[in-house]
Structure formats: C-alpha cells, structure tokens
Amino acid sequence: YESKVNLIICNIKGQKVKTLINNELDRGNHSVIWNGVDDSGKAVSSGLYYYKLQLNGRTEAVKKCMLMK
C-alpha cells in the first residue's frame, strides 16, 4: 500500500528550504540524508531547522533538527 509522502526542511521562520521527498512510497521504513543545501543548490548556514512530514496531505510530524557543519 502506497502513500503520498512529502518531507520538507523549513528554516526557523517557517520558510521552506528544501524538499527532500515528494513521492509515492510503499509502507515501511525509509531513510533520507539532507546534505545541507537548499532547493536551488546553495549551502545553508548551520543552525536550527524544522522538518515536516506529510502523508497523503496530512501533517504527521514537525520536529526540530540541528544542522552542524
């Protein structure tokens, strides 16, 4: 069974920085690594970011993450 998965990184102001996943994925465990660049390919600064996980258009989790270079 597949779900529409959207995983995005946002800055502290809530602005989208990077879309990591925007696909249909099968049920199960998945992993993704963010390399610290935004959607345009520019490196972002170290600091606090949020990631938002949406399944089928519904927000399931919003968590903090720290980017350290």
All heavy atoms as TSV, in Angstrom:
chain	resi	resn	atom	element	x	y	z
A	1	TYR	N	N	0.838	-1.167	0.000
A	1	TYR	CA	C	0.000	0.000	0.000
A	1	TYR	C	C	0.883	1.230	0.000
A	1	TYR	O	O	1.830	1.323	0.766
A	1	TYR	CB	C	-0.978	-0.144	1.167
A	1	TYR	CG	C	-1.328	1.034	2.007
A	1	TYR	CD1	C	-2.091	2.064	1.484
A	1	TYR	CD2	C	-0.953	1.090	3.336
A	1	TYR	CE1	C	-2.467	3.111	2.282
A	1	TYR	CE2	C	-1.325	2.136	4.139
A	1	TYR	CZ	C	-2.078	3.146	3.594
A	1	TYR	OH	O	-2.464	4.192	4.374
A	2	GLU	N	N	0.622	2.171	-0.901
A	2	GLU	CA	C	1.449	3.367	-1.067
A	2	GLU	C	C	0.773	4.584	-0.468
A	2	GLU	O	O	-0.449	4.666	-0.397
A	2	GLU	CB	C	1.712	3.641	-2.547
A	2	GLU	CG	C	2.624	2.661	-3.205
A	2	GLU	CD	C	2.978	3.064	-4.627
A	2	GLU	OE1	O	2.265	3.895	-5.210
A	2	GLU	OE2	O	3.964	2.531	-5.137
A	3	SER	N	N	1.603	5.529	-0.039
A	3	SER	CA	C	1.121	6.813	0.464
A	3	SER	C	C	1.895	7.922	-0.225
A	3	SER	O	O	3.064	7.757	-0.575
A	3	SER	CB	C	1.352	6.927	1.971
A	3	SER	OG	O	0.568	6.003	2.673
A	4	LYS	N	N	1.244	9.055	-0.419
A	4	LYS	CA	C	1.909	10.249	-0.938
A	4	LYS	C	C	2.686	10.856	0.225
A	4	LYS	O	O	2.108	11.242	1.246
A	4	LYS	CB	C	0.865	11.228	-1.475
A	4	LYS	CG	C	1.420	12.557	-1.886
A	4	LYS	CD	C	2.234	12.454	-3.131
A	4	LYS	CE	C	2.627	13.852	-3.600
A	4	LYS	NZ	N	3.700	13.837	-4.540
A	5	VAL	N	N	4.000	10.905	0.090
A	5	VAL	CA	C	4.870	11.376	1.162
A	5	VAL	C	C	5.542	12.672	0.741
A	5	VAL	O	O	6.058	12.791	-0.369
A	5	VAL	CB	C	5.950	10.315	1.503
A	5	VAL	CG1	C	6.890	10.813	2.585
A	5	VAL	CG2	C	5.297	9.005	1.910
A	6	ASN	N	N	5.502	13.643	1.640
A	6	ASN	CA	C	6.147	14.934	1.427
A	6	ASN	C	C	6.976	15.226	2.675
A	6	ASN	O	O	6.442	15.292	3.778
A	6	ASN	CB	C	5.082	16.014	1.210
A	6	ASN	CG	C	5.664	17.319	0.750
A	6	ASN	OD1	O	6.843	17.431	0.479
A	6	ASN	ND2	N	4.820	18.318	0.661
A	7	LEU	N	N	8.282	15.373	2.499
A	7	LEU	CA	C	9.181	15.691	3.605
A	7	LEU	C	C	9.945	16.947	3.228
A	7	LEU	O	O	10.676	16.953	2.229
A	7	LEU	CB	C	10.144	14.532	3.865
A	7	LEU	CG	C	11.161	14.734	4.987
A	7	LEU	CD1	C	10.463	14.907	6.333
A	7	LEU	CD2	C	12.130	13.562	5.037
A	8	ILE	N	N	9.737	18.011	4.001
A	8	ILE	CA	C	10.405	19.272	3.692
A	8	ILE	C	C	11.175	19.782	4.901
A	8	ILE	O	O	10.839	19.485	6.045
A	8	ILE	CB	C	9.416	20.355	3.200
A	8	ILE	CG1	C	8.410	20.716	4.275
A	8	ILE	CG2	C	8.726	19.935	1.930
A	8	ILE	CD1	C	7.582	21.944	3.939
A	9	ILE	N	N	12.219	20.556	4.611
A	9	ILE	CA	C	13.013	21.242	5.622
A	9	ILE	C	C	12.606	22.713	5.593
A	9	ILE	O	O	12.517	23.315	4.518
A	9	ILE	CB	C	14.527	21.132	5.323
A	9	ILE	CG1	C	14.974	19.677	5.243
A	9	ILE	CG2	C	15.337	21.926	6.335
A	9	ILE	CD1	C	15.017	18.944	6.550
A	10	CYS	N	N	12.355	23.275	6.767
A	10	CYS	CA	C	11.998	24.689	6.890
A	10	CYS	C	C	12.985	25.387	7.817
A	10	CYS	O	O	13.524	24.763	8.739
A	10	CYS	CB	C	10.601	24.842	7.476
A	10	CYS	SG	S	9.299	24.133	6.472
A	11	ASN	N	N	13.183	26.685	7.587
A	11	ASN	CA	C	14.029	27.442	8.494
A	11	ASN	C	C	13.240	27.838	9.736
A	11	ASN	O	O	12.051	27.527	9.859
A	11	ASN	CB	C	14.665	28.657	7.794
A	11	ASN	CG	C	13.651	29.670	7.311
A	11	ASN	OD1	O	12.517	29.717	7.765
A	11	ASN	ND2	N	14.079	30.495	6.362
A	12	ILE	N	N	13.877	28.539	10.639
A	12	ILE	CA	C	13.261	28.900	11.911
A	12	ILE	C	C	12.052	29.820	11.719
A	12	ILE	O	O	11.159	29.870	12.561
A	12	ILE	CB	C	14.327	29.516	12.855
A	12	ILE	CG1	C	13.867	29.486	14.303
A	12	ILE	CG2	C	14.708	30.899	12.427
A	12	ILE	CD1	C	13.963	28.143	14.937
A	13	LYS	N	N	11.989	30.526	10.573
A	13	LYS	CA	C	10.860	31.403	10.268
A	13	LYS	C	C	9.694	30.643	9.639
A	13	LYS	O	O	8.655	31.222	9.352
A	13	LYS	CB	C	11.290	32.510	9.308
A	13	LYS	CG	C	12.326	33.450	9.871
A	13	LYS	CD	C	12.734	34.460	8.815
A	13	LYS	CE	C	13.850	35.343	9.305
A	13	LYS	NZ	N	14.295	36.271	8.253
A	14	GLY	N	N	9.890	29.351	9.371
A	14	GLY	CA	C	8.843	28.538	8.761
A	14	GLY	C	C	8.868	28.535	7.246
A	14	GLY	O	O	7.982	27.982	6.618
A	15	GLN	N	N	9.887	29.137	6.656
A	15	GLN	CA	C	10.005	29.184	5.197
A	15	GLN	C	C	10.633	27.891	4.686
A	15	GLN	O	O	11.594	27.388	5.270
A	15	GLN	CB	C	10.873	30.372	4.771
A	15	GLN	CG	C	10.331	31.699	5.212
A	15	GLN	CD	C	11.370	32.802	5.155
A	15	GLN	OE1	O	12.530	32.595	5.477
A	15	GLN	NE2	N	10.943	33.983	4.743
A	16	LYS	N	N	10.082	27.359	3.593
A	16	LYS	CA	C	10.619	26.119	3.022
A	16	LYS	C	C	12.024	26.345	2.503
A	16	LYS	O	O	12.301	27.316	1.808
A	16	LYS	CB	C	9.721	25.629	1.888
A	16	LYS	CG	C	10.169	24.296	1.331
A	16	LYS	CD	C	9.265	23.805	0.239
A	16	LYS	CE	C	9.715	24.466	-1.028
A	16	LYS	NZ	N	9.361	23.769	-2.239
A	17	VAL	N	N	12.920	25.448	2.866
A	17	VAL	CA	C	14.315	25.494	2.431
A	17	VAL	C	C	14.583	24.414	1.387
A	17	VAL	O	O	15.197	24.673	0.356
A	17	VAL	CB	C	15.266	25.309	3.647
A	17	VAL	CG1	C	16.717	25.180	3.214
A	17	VAL	CG2	C	15.092	26.448	4.635
A	18	LYS	N	N	14.098	23.200	1.658
A	18	LYS	CA	C	14.422	22.068	0.792
A	18	LYS	C	C	13.303	21.033	0.842
A	18	LYS	O	O	12.791	20.714	1.917
A	18	LYS	CB	C	15.729	21.418	1.272
A	18	LYS	CG	C	16.170	20.175	0.544
A	18	LYS	CD	C	16.785	20.483	-0.774
A	18	LYS	CE	C	17.366	19.230	-1.415
A	18	LYS	NZ	N	17.887	19.484	-2.724
A	19	THR	N	N	12.923	20.518	-0.306
A	19	THR	CA	C	12.020	19.374	-0.382
A	19	THR	C	C	12.880	18.126	-0.514
A	19	THR	O	O	13.627	17.987	-1.479
A	19	THR	CB	C	11.074	19.498	-1.592
A	19	THR	OG1	O	10.305	20.687	-1.461
A	19	THR	CG2	C	10.149	18.294	-1.676
A	20	LEU	N	N	12.801	17.251	0.471
A	20	LEU	CA	C	13.606	16.027	0.449
A	20	LEU	C	C	12.865	14.885	-0.232
A	20	LEU	O	O	13.472	14.096	-0.942
A	20	LEU	CB	C	13.992	15.619	1.872
A	20	LEU	CG	C	14.897	16.601	2.614
A	20	LEU	CD1	C	15.122	16.119	4.036
A	20	LEU	CD2	C	16.213	16.767	1.890
A	21	ILE	N	N	11.575	14.772	0.015
A	21	ILE	CA	C	10.767	13.714	-0.600
A	21	ILE	C	C	9.449	14.327	-1.045
A	21	ILE	O	O	8.819	15.060	-0.293
A	21	ILE	CB	C	10.473	12.559	0.382
A	21	ILE	CG1	C	11.759	11.909	0.885
A	21	ILE	CG2	C	9.576	11.510	-0.274
A	21	ILE	CD1	C	11.527	10.875	1.966
A	22	ASN	N	N	9.041	13.988	-2.256
A	22	ASN	CA	C	7.722	14.357	-2.767
A	22	ASN	C	C	7.312	13.251	-3.735
A	22	ASN	O	O	7.329	13.438	-4.948
A	22	ASN	CB	C	7.762	15.722	-3.446
A	22	ASN	CG	C	6.396	16.210	-3.840
A	22	ASN	OD1	O	5.385	15.693	-3.383
A	22	ASN	ND2	N	6.342	17.197	-4.704
A	23	ASN	N	N	6.994	12.081	-3.172
A	23	ASN	CA	C	6.747	10.873	-3.965
A	23	ASN	C	C	5.726	9.969	-3.308
A	23	ASN	O	O	5.430	10.113	-2.127
A	23	ASN	CB	C	8.038	10.040	-4.093
A	23	ASN	CG	C	8.955	10.525	-5.159
A	23	ASN	OD1	O	8.511	10.976	-6.196
A	23	ASN	ND2	N	10.254	10.432	-4.899
A	24	GLU	N	N	5.291	8.992	-4.071
A	24	GLU	CA	C	4.519	7.872	-3.537
A	24	GLU	C	C	5.534	6.853	-3.022
A	24	GLU	O	O	6.455	6.481	-3.731
A	24	GLU	CB	C	3.676	7.220	-4.638
A	24	GLU	CG	C	2.638	8.119	-5.249
A	24	GLU	CD	C	1.345	8.158	-4.443
A	24	GLU	OE1	O	1.062	7.174	-3.736
A	24	GLU	OE2	O	0.648	9.171	-4.532
A	25	LEU	N	N	5.374	6.440	-1.769
A	25	LEU	CA	C	6.276	5.449	-1.181
A	25	LEU	C	C	5.475	4.295	-0.613
A	25	LEU	O	O	4.372	4.481	-0.103
A	25	LEU	CB	C	7.125	6.067	-0.065
A	25	LEU	CG	C	8.133	7.143	-0.456
A	25	LEU	CD1	C	8.858	7.647	0.777
A	25	LEU	CD2	C	9.128	6.620	-1.475
A	26	ASP	N	N	6.056	3.095	-0.686
A	26	ASP	CA	C	5.452	1.925	-0.071
A	26	ASP	C	C	5.556	2.022	1.440
A	26	ASP	O	O	6.449	2.683	1.973
A	26	ASP	CB	C	6.169	0.644	-0.527
A	26	ASP	CG	C	5.899	0.313	-1.990
A	26	ASP	OD1	O	4.785	0.618	-2.463
A	26	ASP	OD2	O	6.793	-0.245	-2.633
A	27	ARG	N	N	4.654	1.328	2.110
A	27	ARG	CA	C	4.697	1.258	3.567
A	27	ARG	C	C	6.024	0.626	3.992
A	27	ARG	O	O	6.559	-0.249	3.322
A	27	ARG	CB	C	3.539	0.406	4.057
A	27	ARG	CG	C	3.525	0.209	5.543
A	27	ARG	CD	C	2.355	-0.615	5.943
A	27	ARG	NE	N	1.194	0.269	5.986
A	27	ARG	CZ	C	0.039	-0.062	6.523
A	27	ARG	NH1	N	-0.150	-1.256	7.008
A	27	ARG	NH2	N	-0.953	0.799	6.545
A	28	GLY	N	N	6.567	1.092	5.104
A	28	GLY	CA	C	7.813	0.530	5.625
A	28	GLY	C	C	8.757	1.627	6.050
A	28	GLY	O	O	8.409	2.809	6.076
A	29	ASN	N	N	9.961	1.237	6.376
A	29	ASN	CA	C	10.987	2.184	6.819
A	29	ASN	C	C	11.743	2.735	5.634
A	29	ASN	O	O	12.093	1.997	4.706
A	29	ASN	CB	C	11.973	1.506	7.774
A	29	ASN	CG	C	11.317	1.103	9.075
A	29	ASN	OD1	O	10.442	1.802	9.582
A	29	ASN	ND2	N	11.735	-0.016	9.621
A	30	HIS	N	N	11.996	4.025	5.671
A	30	HIS	CA	C	12.760	4.701	4.637
A	30	HIS	C	C	13.715	5.665	5.315
A	30	HIS	O	O	13.468	6.106	6.439
A	30	HIS	CB	C	11.835	5.488	3.699
A	30	HIS	CG	C	10.824	4.641	3.013
A	30	HIS	ND1	N	11.081	3.991	1.827
A	30	HIS	CD2	C	9.554	4.298	3.346
A	30	HIS	CE1	C	10.014	3.313	1.464
A	30	HIS	NE2	N	9.070	3.482	2.376
A	31	SER	N	N	14.795	5.999	4.645
A	31	SER	CA	C	15.723	6.990	5.198
A	31	SER	C	C	16.140	7.948	4.100
A	31	SER	O	O	16.131	7.613	2.917
A	31	SER	CB	C	16.955	6.317	5.808
A	31	SER	OG	O	17.686	5.645	4.819
A	32	VAL	N	N	16.481	9.152	4.515
A	32	VAL	CA	C	16.925	10.180	3.587
A	32	VAL	C	C	17.978	11.018	4.309
A	32	VAL	O	O	17.900	11.214	5.530
A	32	VAL	CB	C	15.744	11.037	3.081
A	32	VAL	CG1	C	15.083	11.786	4.222
A	32	VAL	CG2	C	16.166	11.986	2.000
A	33	ILE	N	N	18.957	11.485	3.564
A	33	ILE	CA	C	20.013	12.331	4.131
A	33	ILE	C	C	19.953	13.692	3.462
A	33	ILE	O	O	19.906	13.784	2.231
A	33	ILE	CB	C	21.409	11.693	3.918
A	33	ILE	CG1	C	21.476	10.357	4.665
A	33	ILE	CG2	C	22.501	12.641	4.370
A	33	ILE	CD1	C	22.739	9.579	4.404
A	34	TRP	N	N	19.916	14.737	4.270
A	34	TRP	CA	C	19.957	16.102	3.763
A	34	TRP	C	C	21.408	16.560	3.780
A	34	TRP	O	O	22.077	16.520	4.809
A	34	TRP	CB	C	19.094	17.012	4.637
A	34	TRP	CG	C	19.093	18.448	4.242
A	34	TRP	CD1	C	19.132	18.948	2.982
A	34	TRP	CD2	C	19.048	19.577	5.102
A	34	TRP	NE1	N	19.105	20.316	2.999
A	34	TRP	CE2	C	19.046	20.731	4.299
A	34	TRP	CE3	C	19.000	19.729	6.485
A	34	TRP	CZ2	C	19.011	22.014	4.837
A	34	TRP	CZ3	C	18.951	21.006	7.010
A	34	TRP	CH2	C	18.954	22.128	6.190
A	35	ASN	N	N	21.889	17.014	2.641
A	35	ASN	CA	C	23.291	17.410	2.522
A	35	ASN	C	C	23.534	18.882	2.856
A	35	ASN	O	O	24.619	19.403	2.616
A	35	ASN	CB	C	23.830	17.087	1.128
A	35	ASN	CG	C	23.069	17.780	0.024
A	35	ASN	OD1	O	22.137	18.549	0.281
A	35	ASN	ND2	N	23.439	17.527	-1.210
A	36	GLY	N	N	22.537	19.577	3.382
A	36	GLY	CA	C	22.727	20.951	3.831
A	36	GLY	C	C	22.609	22.006	2.746
A	36	GLY	O	O	23.102	23.116	2.911
A	37	VAL	N	N	21.970	21.657	1.634
A	37	VAL	CA	C	21.759	22.645	0.574
A	37	VAL	C	C	20.261	22.895	0.427
A	37	VAL	O	O	19.429	22.064	0.784
A	37	VAL	CB	C	22.368	22.219	-0.784
A	37	VAL	CG1	C	23.873	22.053	-0.678
A	37	VAL	CG2	C	21.720	20.968	-1.315
A	38	ASP	N	N	19.922	24.069	-0.125
A	38	ASP	CA	C	18.518	24.397	-0.342
A	38	ASP	C	C	18.065	23.887	-1.708
A	38	ASP	O	O	18.823	23.223	-2.419
A	38	ASP	CB	C	18.272	25.901	-0.166
A	38	ASP	CG	C	19.011	26.772	-1.174
A	38	ASP	OD1	O	19.498	26.253	-2.200
A	38	ASP	OD2	O	19.079	27.991	-0.942
A	39	ASP	N	N	16.833	24.216	-2.085
A	39	ASP	CA	C	16.279	23.727	-3.359
A	39	ASP	C	C	17.037	24.249	-4.571
A	39	ASP	O	O	17.021	23.632	-5.636
A	39	ASP	CB	C	14.797	24.093	-3.481
A	39	ASP	CG	C	13.888	23.114	-2.764
A	39	ASP	OD1	O	14.282	21.943	-2.588
A	39	ASP	OD2	O	12.770	23.509	-2.387
A	40	SER	N	N	17.726	25.386	-4.432
A	40	SER	CA	C	18.482	25.938	-5.562
A	40	SER	C	C	19.930	25.446	-5.588
A	40	SER	O	O	20.700	25.838	-6.464
A	40	SER	CB	C	18.447	27.465	-5.533
A	40	SER	OG	O	19.094	27.951	-4.382
A	41	GLY	N	N	20.305	24.589	-4.631
A	41	GLY	CA	C	21.648	24.022	-4.616
A	41	GLY	C	C	22.665	24.811	-3.809
A	41	GLY	O	O	23.835	24.451	-3.770
A	42	LYS	N	N	22.218	25.878	-3.136
A	42	LYS	CA	C	23.129	26.688	-2.315
A	42	LYS	C	C	23.211	26.121	-0.902
A	42	LYS	O	O	22.200	25.713	-0.332
A	42	LYS	CB	C	22.640	28.136	-2.236
A	42	LYS	CG	C	22.655	28.848	-3.554
A	42	LYS	CD	C	22.157	30.271	-3.386
A	42	LYS	CE	C	22.091	30.975	-4.733
A	42	LYS	NZ	N	21.476	32.301	-4.615
A	43	ALA	N	N	24.425	26.133	-0.350
A	43	ALA	CA	C	24.624	25.664	1.021
A	43	ALA	C	C	23.934	26.615	1.992
A	43	ALA	O	O	23.995	27.831	1.829
A	43	ALA	CB	C	26.107	25.571	1.333
A	44	VAL	N	N	23.255	26.053	2.972
A	44	VAL	CA	C	22.614	26.872	4.003
A	44	VAL	C	C	23.511	26.917	5.235
A	44	VAL	O	O	24.422	26.101	5.386
A	44	VAL	CB	C	21.213	26.322	4.367
A	44	VAL	CG1	C	20.297	26.339	3.156
A	44	VAL	CG2	C	21.283	24.933	4.951
A	45	SER	N	N	23.252	27.862	6.100
A	45	SER	CA	C	24.106	28.029	7.278
A	45	SER	C	C	23.758	27.001	8.351
A	45	SER	O	O	22.650	26.451	8.387
A	45	SER	CB	C	23.958	29.443	7.840
A	45	SER	OG	O	22.622	29.684	8.205
A	46	SER	N	N	24.715	26.754	9.226
A	46	SER	CA	C	24.473	25.885	10.370
A	46	SER	C	C	23.409	26.515	11.247
A	46	SER	O	O	23.265	27.736	11.302
A	46	SER	CB	C	25.751	25.722	11.190
A	46	SER	OG	O	26.748	25.083	10.438
A	47	GLY	N	N	22.650	25.680	11.931
A	47	GLY	CA	C	21.637	26.203	12.833
A	47	GLY	C	C	20.462	25.278	12.986
A	47	GLY	O	O	20.492	24.112	12.584
A	48	LEU	N	N	19.403	25.823	13.560
A	48	LEU	CA	C	18.199	25.062	13.849
A	48	LEU	C	C	17.243	25.110	12.672
A	48	LEU	O	O	16.967	26.180	12.125
A	48	LEU	CB	C	17.526	25.645	15.091
A	48	LEU	CG	C	16.315	24.922	15.638
A	48	LEU	CD1	C	16.687	23.516	16.109
A	48	LEU	CD2	C	15.708	25.714	16.775
A	49	TYR	N	N	16.742	23.946	12.285
A	49	TYR	CA	C	15.769	23.811	11.204
A	49	TYR	C	C	14.649	22.895	11.680
A	49	TYR	O	O	14.778	22.219	12.697
A	49	TYR	CB	C	16.427	23.234	9.944
A	49	TYR	CG	C	17.402	24.191	9.310
A	49	TYR	CD1	C	18.723	24.248	9.726
A	49	TYR	CD2	C	16.998	25.055	8.308
A	49	TYR	CE1	C	19.610	25.144	9.166
A	49	TYR	CE2	C	17.887	25.956	7.729
A	49	TYR	CZ	C	19.182	25.990	8.171
A	49	TYR	OH	O	20.055	26.890	7.618
A	50	TYR	N	N	13.573	22.900	10.955
A	50	TYR	CA	C	12.451	22.005	11.229
A	50	TYR	C	C	12.252	21.100	10.023
A	50	TYR	O	O	12.476	21.526	8.890
A	50	TYR	CB	C	11.153	22.794	11.446
A	50	TYR	CG	C	11.152	23.595	12.712
A	50	TYR	CD1	C	11.526	24.928	12.709
A	50	TYR	CD2	C	10.776	23.012	13.918
A	50	TYR	CE1	C	11.533	25.660	13.882
A	50	TYR	CE2	C	10.777	23.744	15.091
A	50	TYR	CZ	C	11.154	25.073	15.064
A	50	TYR	OH	O	11.170	25.796	16.222
A	51	TYR	N	N	11.841	19.878	10.261
A	51	TYR	CA	C	11.404	19.040	9.151
A	51	TYR	C	C	9.941	18.695	9.364
A	51	TYR	O	O	9.481	18.496	10.490
A	51	TYR	CB	C	12.267	17.797	8.963
A	51	TYR	CG	C	12.309	16.816	10.099
A	51	TYR	CD1	C	11.400	15.770	10.162
A	51	TYR	CD2	C	13.286	16.902	11.081
A	51	TYR	CE1	C	11.450	14.840	11.184
A	51	TYR	CE2	C	13.346	15.989	12.111
A	51	TYR	CZ	C	12.426	14.957	12.162
A	51	TYR	OH	O	12.479	14.051	13.180
A	52	LYS	N	N	9.199	18.702	8.264
A	52	LYS	CA	C	7.764	18.434	8.308
A	52	LYS	C	C	7.473	17.234	7.426
A	52	LYS	O	O	7.826	17.218	6.256
A	52	LYS	CB	C	6.979	19.646	7.837
A	52	LYS	CG	C	5.473	19.423	7.835
A	52	LYS	CD	C	4.653	20.688	7.740
A	52	LYS	CE	C	4.859	21.448	6.482
A	52	LYS	NZ	N	3.872	22.539	6.305
A	53	LEU	N	N	6.822	16.236	8.006
A	53	LEU	CA	C	6.445	15.021	7.301
A	53	LEU	C	C	4.947	15.030	7.078
A	53	LEU	O	O	4.170	15.149	8.032
A	53	LEU	CB	C	6.841	13.785	8.119
A	53	LEU	CG	C	6.409	12.431	7.553
A	53	LEU	CD1	C	7.112	12.152	6.230
A	53	LEU	CD2	C	6.663	11.328	8.553
A	54	GLN	N	N	4.541	14.911	5.813
A	54	GLN	CA	C	3.132	14.834	5.463
A	54	GLN	C	C	2.870	13.521	4.739
A	54	GLN	O	O	3.655	13.122	3.879
A	54	GLN	CB	C	2.729	15.987	4.543
A	54	GLN	CG	C	2.825	17.339	5.201
A	54	GLN	CD	C	2.483	18.458	4.237
A	54	GLN	OE1	O	2.958	18.460	3.104
A	54	GLN	NE2	N	1.678	19.395	4.685
A	55	LEU	N	N	1.775	12.869	5.120
A	55	LEU	CA	C	1.329	11.645	4.454
A	55	LEU	C	C	-0.057	11.900	3.902
A	55	LEU	O	O	-0.971	12.274	4.648
A	55	LEU	CB	C	1.279	10.464	5.425
A	55	LEU	CG	C	2.603	10.037	6.047
A	55	LEU	CD1	C	2.373	8.932	7.061
A	55	LEU	CD2	C	3.571	9.589	4.978
A	56	ASN	N	N	-0.203	11.722	2.598
A	56	ASN	CA	C	-1.481	11.935	1.916
A	56	ASN	C	C	-2.080	13.306	2.239
A	56	ASN	O	O	-3.274	13.438	2.486
A	56	ASN	CB	C	-2.465	10.811	2.253
A	56	ASN	CG	C	-1.972	9.468	1.771
A	56	ASN	OD1	O	-1.422	9.354	0.680
A	56	ASN	ND2	N	-2.136	8.443	2.585
A	57	GLY	N	N	-1.213	14.337	2.298
A	57	GLY	CA	C	-1.659	15.704	2.522
A	57	GLY	C	C	-1.897	16.082	3.970
A	57	GLY	O	O	-2.211	17.222	4.269
A	58	ARG	N	N	-1.727	15.147	4.876
A	58	ARG	CA	C	-1.954	15.396	6.302
A	58	ARG	C	C	-0.622	15.457	7.038
A	58	ARG	O	O	0.203	14.556	6.901
A	58	ARG	CB	C	-2.813	14.268	6.858
A	58	ARG	CG	C	-3.194	14.446	8.285
A	58	ARG	CD	C	-4.178	13.369	8.706
A	58	ARG	NE	N	-4.024	13.191	10.145
A	58	ARG	CZ	C	-4.141	12.052	10.777
A	58	ARG	NH1	N	-4.443	10.959	10.111
A	58	ARG	NH2	N	-3.985	11.975	12.057
A	59	THR	N	N	-0.396	16.518	7.807
A	59	THR	CA	C	0.856	16.659	8.555
A	59	THR	C	C	0.882	15.646	9.682
A	59	THR	O	O	-0.005	15.614	10.530
A	59	THR	CB	C	1.007	18.086	9.110
A	59	THR	OG1	O	1.027	18.996	8.016
A	59	THR	CG2	C	2.301	18.231	9.902
A	60	GLU	N	N	1.911	14.808	9.681
A	60	GLU	CA	C	2.066	13.763	10.689
A	60	GLU	C	C	3.085	14.137	11.759
A	60	GLU	O	O	2.976	13.695	12.892
A	60	GLU	CB	C	2.488	12.441	10.031
A	60	GLU	CG	C	1.459	11.870	9.082
A	60	GLU	CD	C	0.200	11.400	9.786
A	60	GLU	OE1	O	0.282	10.953	10.953
A	60	GLU	OE2	O	-0.878	11.487	9.173
A	61	ALA	N	N	4.095	14.932	11.388
A	61	ALA	CA	C	5.132	15.283	12.356
A	61	ALA	C	C	5.827	16.569	11.928
A	61	ALA	O	O	6.030	16.807	10.738
A	61	ALA	CB	C	6.160	14.162	12.469
A	62	VAL	N	N	6.155	17.383	12.913
A	62	VAL	CA	C	7.025	18.541	12.728
A	62	VAL	C	C	8.031	18.467	13.862
A	62	VAL	O	O	7.669	18.527	15.030
A	62	VAL	CB	C	6.249	19.875	12.788
A	62	VAL	CG1	C	7.198	21.055	12.661
A	62	VAL	CG2	C	5.180	19.938	11.704
A	63	LYS	N	N	9.296	18.311	13.503
A	63	LYS	CA	C	10.349	18.134	14.512
A	63	LYS	C	C	11.512	19.064	14.215
A	63	LYS	O	O	11.721	19.479	13.094
A	63	LYS	CB	C	10.867	16.695	14.501
A	63	LYS	CG	C	9.837	15.628	14.710
A	63	LYS	CD	C	9.553	15.406	16.148
A	63	LYS	CE	C	8.544	14.276	16.284
A	63	LYS	NZ	N	8.504	13.712	17.579
A	64	LYS	N	N	12.276	19.350	15.253
A	64	LYS	CA	C	13.461	20.185	15.110
A	64	LYS	C	C	14.661	19.319	14.743
A	64	LYS	O	O	14.760	18.163	15.138
A	64	LYS	CB	C	13.784	20.898	16.429
A	64	LYS	CG	C	12.804	21.977	16.795
A	64	LYS	CD	C	13.265	22.730	17.997
A	64	LYS	CE	C	12.645	22.126	19.228
A	64	LYS	NZ	N	12.884	22.903	20.428
A	65	CYS	N	N	15.584	19.920	14.005
A	65	CYS	CA	C	16.858	19.266	13.727
A	65	CYS	C	C	17.935	20.340	13.704
A	65	CYS	O	O	17.678	21.506	13.424
A	65	CYS	CB	C	16.827	18.456	12.439
A	65	CYS	SG	S	16.523	19.395	10.946
A	66	MET	N	N	19.139	19.935	14.018
A	66	MET	CA	C	20.268	20.851	14.059
A	66	MET	C	C	21.215	20.500	12.908
A	66	MET	O	O	21.630	19.350	12.792
A	66	MET	CB	C	21.009	20.728	15.399
A	66	MET	CG	C	22.213	21.615	15.524
A	66	MET	SD	S	21.846	23.360	15.619
A	66	MET	CE	C	21.100	23.482	17.216
A	67	LEU	N	N	21.514	21.504	12.079
A	67	LEU	CA	C	22.494	21.314	11.017
A	67	LEU	C	C	23.816	21.871	11.502
A	67	LEU	O	O	23.912	23.042	11.873
A	67	LEU	CB	C	22.072	22.048	9.740
A	67	LEU	CG	C	23.071	22.006	8.597
A	67	LEU	CD1	C	23.264	20.579	8.087
A	67	LEU	CD2	C	22.621	22.914	7.464
A	68	MET	N	N	24.809	20.996	11.565
A	68	MET	CA	C	26.153	21.410	12.004
A	68	MET	C	C	27.145	21.059	10.904
A	68	MET	O	O	27.124	19.949	10.391
A	68	MET	CB	C	26.518	20.709	13.306
A	68	MET	CG	C	25.581	21.103	14.426
A	68	MET	SD	S	25.698	20.212	15.991
A	68	MET	CE	C	27.301	19.583	16.092
A	69	LYS	N	N	27.963	22.022	10.566
A	69	LYS	CA	C	28.960	21.794	9.516
A	69	LYS	C	C	30.339	21.738	10.089
A	69	LYS	O	O	30.639	22.279	11.100
A	69	LYS	CB	C	28.884	22.904	8.472
A	69	LYS	CG	C	27.578	22.910	7.748
A	69	LYS	CD	C	27.579	24.003	6.726
A	69	LYS	CE	C	26.267	24.053	5.983
A	69	LYS	NZ	N	26.256	25.045	4.966
